[in-house]
Amino acid sequence: MQAEFAFGGYLPRMRDDLDKALSAIAGKRQLSQAEAIDVIRAWQVHAAYRAFLPLFNEALAQDDARRYAIDRSALVRTPDNASLAVLTVRPRSAAPLPTLLTFTIYANDDWAWADAKKMAAHGYAGVVAYSRGKGRSTDAIAPYMHDGTDAAAVIEWIAGQPWSDGRVGMYGGSYSGFTQWAALKQRPKALKAIATSATVAPGIDVPMEGGIFLNFMYAWPAYTASNRTLNDTAYGDSARWTALDRTLYSSGRAYRELPAIDGNPNPLFSEWLRHPAYDDYWQQQIPQGDAFADIDIPVLATTGYFDGAQIGVLHYFREHLRHHPDADHTLLIGPYQHFTMQTGVPSTVQGYTTDASARIDLQALRLAWFDHVFKGAAKPALLADRVNWQVMGADTWRHAHTLDAMPAQMLKLHLVPGTETDMHLLATQAQPNEEIMQRINFSDRSDAAKPMPADSVNTQLDPRAGLVFASAPMAQDTELAGAFNGVLDFSINKHDADIVIGIYERNAQGEYLDLGWWLQRASYNADRRHRQLLEPGVRQQLEVKDTRLLGRKLPAGSQLVVSLGVAKQADRQLNLGSGKEPADETIADAGAPMEIRWYGSSYLELGVR
């Protein structure tokens, strides 16, 4: 498999590189040495691969046929008689083997083939199955809704094959991580282990987080549910989606009118908007409550500090351990983002330069873990305990048995007024009688075209972040570890608000590193299943809980910075605080500016070592 990658290549890109090199020297009578080398190199690469690739592809196909038994045509029937497209690759001459399965809505036969063959190359039967309606399935496409029962049907089918030893492990990231937990809800007997990565939890972190709908999910149905494969053209039309966000935001129309503004129906997104609470629609898709207590198979979960799905990964981890304290559930987290965990860890992630110890092969780690579970191999040394985290800036890994054991102690910092108008204080002493007034004018949409920060390292904070609080410079190196929590003490003139907290490091050069964030619709803070409106003008509290994890060494001289604000930007649903369902609010519901009085008894607790 590794040699195949090295020998392969994409000829159209090589031709494009050659054309660019030729264009750069067009009309020149004399070339510099560097120009000559560039054009000769581009020509040589293209010429070599043009001659080589047809021979390589034919030889590779012959070698695959010699090594593997391959079935690209299987269809598995579900109990309700839907069909599921399945691809199988296994070593040709082998006794019955354990199977590694990924179950995905991302129907791409090239990806599926590469995944299944990699599993076969490592001594497993590799199987990739698509959600119903995808690939060769002719059924209706219904993301999320049938994946648990359908994956269980595929697992049962695998266990009955003569090449199967009756044991199945599931793996994959993002949506394919969700399908593993959806399958576990059905408790198929042959499912013996799962390895999830960047795992989404419907209703928890997509299509909304903390009850706040995220616009990037509006385009997702066009990508996954508009044809039997994937609609890359529609999904990749970033100009369309950016313009849609800004048009909605500027117009002041109701969030529910996104399809009308786009000019295309989006029935799946419209269905999601009919379920703003974490109701039965969402709960039926993954295990709930006591069902986690019955999950007794090994679980490996990987996520990243920059992974948007970290909240989903932690939801499964927290719920599993809450209901089954002795569960064999291992968590690994490092400076990774959603896609790098599936494609490889680069030296730079969203502007942050990763430590050498963080640049590990996560796919190889997953296979080594499966070898431990299914073949009795030693457990990977990096997975030394239940919680394993890379400390950014310290170039080291740490290990603990629980999330609570990650820090040595908790540092309690109060959000109190400062003497500067644009910077307040993180203080060890509360000031309960002091307050900071924050005003948000939802009638003003003049910032619709303001770009969003693209990286996690910036020279200044986005002004939309809200109020900013900073600690004194660190007198010594200080290591942040684990989740943060706290209590916000406030009064408000509205019935609801969408609260956003950001945690940053400000280094001695004035750069800000995004360490973590928290989104929460206040009316779902107490119970995500039921909306409870706020009482205007009354001093009340909001609990900061179930947050992302922090893992960063703050060098002496750096500062800890916290932003506290209300979500008001073009790429998220707005909550104007009228008390109506936010998807139905228009700019006419904004009324007077939202005013929040934050009291100096508000605090955050951060774990330190």
C-alpha positions, 0 to 999 in steps of 0.5 A: 500500500505504501509503495502504491502511493509512491508510484501513483500520480495524477497526470492532469495535474502534472500537465497543468504544472508543465503548462504553467512552467512553459507559460512562465518562459514564453517569449524569453530568449534567455533563461536563468538557471532556476527557470531552466531547472523549473521547466525541465523538471516539470517536463521530465515529471510529466513525460516520465509519468505519462509513459509510466502510469499505464504500465503501473496501473496494469501491473497494480491491477494484476498484483491486486488480483493475485493478492486479494479476493475482491467483490465490488458488486455485493448488495446487502438487504436490510430487514425492511428490504432496502439494499446497501452497496458493499465493497469487500477486499480480503487476502486471497489465501487466508483462513477466516479473518476478523473484519474491519468495516467502515459504514459511510454516506460518502460514496466514493468508490476510489476512497472505499477501495483504498480503505478496504484494501488497506485493511486487507493489506494488514491481515483483515477482511476490509469492508466498506458499506454505503448508507442506503440510497448511495452507490448501487442502492436504489432506495431513497437517501435519508442521512442519519435516519437508518444508519444504525439498523442498516449498519447492524444488517451489514455486520450480521451479513459479514458474520455469516460469510465463510471468510469471516471469523465472526468478529467485526470492528468498525472504524472511520471519521466524522459521519463514519464515526457516528454510524459506529455509535448508531450501530452500537445502539442496535447491539449487533453481537458480532461487533467487537470494537470501534475506532472513531475519529472526529465523530459527529453526534447528531443534535449535539454538535451538528447541525447545531451546537449548544442549540445554535444552528451552523450554516455550513450544514446547510450545504451538506445535504447538497453534497451527500443527498442529491445523487448516488455518489457525492456532488462535489460541484455543488458543495465546492461552490464556496461563492454560492454558500458565502453569498447565501450566508451574507444575503440572509444576514443582510436581509433580516429574513427568517432563518427558515427561509434559507432555501427560498433565498437560495432558490432551491429546496432543502428538505433535510435542512428544513426537517432539522429546523423543525427539531430545534430541541434535542427531541426524539428525532435526534435521540433515536439516532444514537444511544441514550442514557442507560443504553451506554451502560450496556456497551462493553466493547473496546472503544478508541476515540480520537479528536483534536483541539481544532476539531469542530466535532470535538464536542461530539467525541466528548459527548460519547466519552462522557456519557459512556463513562457516566453510565459505565465507569469501567468502560474500555473507552480510550481517548486521544487528543492532539493539535488536530483538526477535522480532516487532518485526522483522516488524511495525515497530520501536517507540520502546520494546522490552521496556522499553528506549528505542531510539535514533533511528538504530535506528528504521528500516523493516526491511521497506523495507530488505529490499526495497531490498536485493532491488532491489540484487540483482535490479534493479541498484540501489545497495546500501542504505548501512546495509549498508556491510559484512558485519556491521552493528550498532547501538550501543545508547546511542551512537545510531550504527551500526558496520560490520565484515567479520567477527564477530571484527573487531567489537571492537578488543580483548578484555577478559578478566574473571575470576569471583572471590569478593567480600567481599559475600555477594550480589555477587562480582567481575569482576576482571582477575586470576585467583584459581585457588585461590579458589572459590565454592560454589553450591547448587541444591536441585531438591527445593524447588519452592516458587518455581513461581508466581514470575513471570518478568521481562517486560522487559529493564530491571529495578530488580533481578536475578531471584534465580533468576539465581544468583551475581552478579559486578560490575565496578568502575564504568566510569571512562570510556564503554566500548563492548561489541561482538561475541560473548563467550566464556570458560572456566568452571573448576569441579567438581560433585557431579552428572553434568550441569547446565544452565548459564545466563549473563546479561550486564547493564549496571547504570547509575548509577540501579541499573537493570539492562539485559539485554544478552545470555545463554547457555544450555548443557547441560554434557553437550552442550558439547563436541559437541551431537550426543553427550551426554558426562556430567560426572565428579562431584568432578573439576575440569573446564572448560566452554567458553563459545562461540557466544554472542549478540552485544553492542552497547552503550555503557556510560556512565562510572559504570555497571557490567558485571554477570554472573550465573552459575547453573543453570536452575531455573524453571517455563518450562524443562526441568529437568536434575537431574544424575542422568545419566538423560535429563532428560526422564525425571527426576522429583523422586525423582532430585534427591537431595542438592542440586547443589553446584558449586564455581566456581574463580577461574580462570573467566573471560569475554572481552568485546569492547570498542572 
